[in-house]
Amino acid sequence: MDRINTDPSTLVRDWIGNYVAEHRRTDEDSAAELYLAGYQLQQALGGREHVNKEFAKQLQEHSLTNQKEFTQLILTTYMDLDLTIPSCLSKTYRGYAYSQMFLLGLIGDKPKNLT
């Protein structure tokens, strides 16, 4: 008869492994969503060649020093363009890595999974 290994250390290791895998997937999904939002803003601005370099530099600086200013600048841009603000932008408060994904989408290439 096969017994399921239910000793406490195995259960804890399994739980931690599942927790980490779930959150890693969530973080990857959030990063992809933010990149796409940045890319969509790029397209709303007329394409990569129409993204103001000074605007991108300001975003880069704010992402390093002041997340509130980073988010405010993006929100103002969406409102000025009369665009719907993506809900994923609320995730930029999580810090630099999330802000960078948005910024990379803003200045980067079309996502591979977008046809």
MODELLER restraints for C-alpha pairs under 7 A, 6 or more apart:
rsr = mdl.restraints
at = mdl.atoms
rsr.add(forms.Gaussian(group=physical.xy_distance, feature=features.Distance(at['CA:31:A'], at['CA:98:A']), mean=6.24, stdev=0.5))
rsr.add(forms.Gaussian(group=physical.xy_distance, feature=features.Distance(at['CA:31:A'], at['CA:101:A']), mean=5.84, stdev=0.5))
rsr.add(forms.Gaussian(group=physical.xy_distance, feature=features.Distance(at['CA:33:A'], at['CA:88:A']), mean=6.73, stdev=0.5))
rsr.add(forms.Gaussian(group=physical.xy_distance, feature=features.Distance(at['CA:34:A'], at['CA:88:A']), mean=6.29, stdev=0.5))
rsr.add(forms.Gaussian(group=physical.xy_distance, feature=features.Distance(at['CA:34:A'], at['CA:89:A']), mean=6.90, stdev=0.5))
rsr.add(forms.Gaussian(group=physical.xy_distance, feature=features.Distance(at['CA:34:A'], at['CA:101:A']), mean=5.78, stdev=0.5))
rsr.add(forms.Gaussian(group=physical.xy_distance, feature=features.Distance(at['CA:34:A'], at['CA:102:A']), mean=4.75, stdev=0.5))
rsr.add(forms.Gaussian(group=physical.xy_distance, feature=features.Distance(at['CA:35:A'], at['CA:101:A']), mean=4.96, stdev=0.5))
rsr.add(forms.Gaussian(group=physical.xy_distance, feature=features.Distance(at['CA:35:A'], at['CA:102:A']), mean=4.65, stdev=0.5))
rsr.add(forms.Gaussian(group=physical.xy_distance, feature=features.Distance(at['CA:35:A'], at['CA:104:A']), mean=6.38, stdev=0.5))
rsr.add(forms.Gaussian(group=physical.xy_distance, feature=features.Distance(at['CA:35:A'], at['CA:105:A']), mean=4.23, stdev=0.5))
rsr.add(forms.Gaussian(group=physical.xy_distance, feature=features.Distance(at['CA:36:A'], at['CA:105:A']), mean=6.01, stdev=0.5))
rsr.add(forms.Gaussian(group=physical.xy_distance, feature=features.Distance(at['CA:36:A'], at['CA:111:A']), mean=6.96, stdev=0.5))
rsr.add(forms.Gaussian(group=physical.xy_distance, feature=features.Distance(at['CA:37:A'], at['CA:86:A']), mean=6.89, stdev=0.5))
rsr.add(forms.Gaussian(group=physical.xy_distance, feature=features.Distance(at['CA:37:A'], at['CA:102:A']), mean=6.53, stdev=0.5))
rsr.add(forms.Gaussian(group=physical.xy_distance, feature=features.Distance(at['CA:37:A'], at['CA:105:A']), mean=6.98, stdev=0.5))
rsr.add(forms.Gaussian(group=physical.xy_distance, feature=features.Distance(at['CA:38:A'], at['CA:102:A']), mean=4.63, stdev=0.5))
rsr.add(forms.Gaussian(group=physical.xy_distance, feature=features.Distance(at['CA:38:A'], at['CA:103:A']), mean=6.07, stdev=0.5))
rsr.add(forms.Gaussian(group=physical.xy_distance, feature=features.Distance(at['CA:38:A'], at['CA:105:A']), mean=4.22, stdev=0.5))
rsr.add(forms.Gaussian(group=physical.xy_distance, feature=features.Distance(at['CA:38:A'], at['CA:106:A']), mean=4.09, stdev=0.5))
rsr.add(forms.Gaussian(group=physical.xy_distance, feature=features.Distance(at['CA:39:A'], at['CA:105:A']), mean=4.31, stdev=0.5))
rsr.add(forms.Gaussian(group=physical.xy_distance, feature=features.Distance(at['CA:39:A'], at['CA:106:A']), mean=4.71, stdev=0.5))
rsr.add(forms.Gaussian(group=physical.xy_distance, feature=features.Distance(at['CA:39:A'], at['CA:108:A']), mean=6.98, stdev=0.5))
rsr.add(forms.Gaussian(group=physical.xy_distance, feature=features.Distance(at['CA:39:A'], at['CA:110:A']), mean=6.78, stdev=0.5))
rsr.add(forms.Gaussian(group=physical.xy_distance, feature=features.Distance(at['CA:41:A'], at['CA:106:A']), mean=6.38, stdev=0.5))
rsr.add(forms.Gaussian(group=physical.xy_distance, feature=features.Distance(at['CA:42:A'], at['CA:48:A']), mean=5.87, stdev=0.5))
rsr.add(forms.Gaussian(group=physical.xy_distance, feature=features.Distance(at['CA:42:A'], at['CA:51:A']), mean=6.44, stdev=0.5))
rsr.add(forms.Gaussian(group=physical.xy_distance, feature=features.Distance(at['CA:42:A'], at['CA:106:A']), mean=4.97, stdev=0.5))
rsr.add(forms.Gaussian(group=physical.xy_distance, feature=features.Distance(at['CA:42:A'], at['CA:107:A']), mean=6.90, stdev=0.5))
rsr.add(forms.Gaussian(group=physical.xy_distance, feature=features.Distance(at['CA:45:A'], at['CA:51:A']), mean=6.41, stdev=0.5))
rsr.add(forms.Gaussian(group=physical.xy_distance, feature=features.Distance(at['CA:48:A'], at['CA:107:A']), mean=5.89, stdev=0.5))
rsr.add(forms.Gaussian(group=physical.xy_distance, feature=features.Distance(at['CA:59:A'], at['CA:70:A']), mean=5.64, stdev=0.5))
rsr.add(forms.Gaussian(group=physical.xy_distance, feature=features.Distance(at['CA:62:A'], at['CA:69:A']), mean=5.98, stdev=0.5))
rsr.add(forms.Gaussian(group=physical.xy_distance, feature=features.Distance(at['CA:62:A'], at['CA:70:A']), mean=4.89, stdev=0.5))
rsr.add(forms.Gaussian(group=physical.xy_distance, feature=features.Distance(at['CA:63:A'], at['CA:70:A']), mean=5.73, stdev=0.5))
rsr.add(forms.Gaussian(group=physical.xy_distance, feature=features.Distance(at['CA:63:A'], at['CA:96:A']), mean=5.57, stdev=0.5))
rsr.add(forms.Gaussian(group=physical.xy_distance, feature=features.Distance(at['CA:63:A'], at['CA:99:A']), mean=5.86, stdev=0.5))
rsr.add(forms.Gaussian(group=physical.xy_distance, feature=features.Distance(at['CA:64:A'], at['CA:96:A']), mean=6.22, stdev=0.5))
rsr.add(forms.Gaussian(group=physical.xy_distance, feature=features.Distance(at['CA:67:A'], at['CA:93:A']), mean=6.19, stdev=0.5))
rsr.add(forms.Gaussian(group=physical.xy_distance, feature=features.Distance(at['CA:67:A'], at['CA:95:A']), mean=6.87, stdev=0.5))
rsr.add(forms.Gaussian(group=physical.xy_distance, feature=features.Distance(at['CA:78:A'], at['CA:84:A']), mean=6.83, stdev=0.5))
rsr.add(forms.Gaussian(group=physical.xy_distance, feature=features.Distance(at['CA:78:A'], at['CA:85:A']), mean=6.16, stdev=0.5))
rsr.add(forms.Gaussian(group=physical.xy_distance, feature=features.Distance(at['CA:91:A'], at['CA:98:A']), mean=6.86, stdev=0.5))
rsr.add(forms.Gaussian(group=physical.xy_distance, feature=features.Distance(at['CA:92:A'], at['CA:98:A']), mean=5.10, stdev=0.5))
rsr.add(forms.Gaussian(group=physical.xy_distance, feature=features.Distance(at['CA:92:A'], at['CA:99:A']), mean=5.10, stdev=0.5))
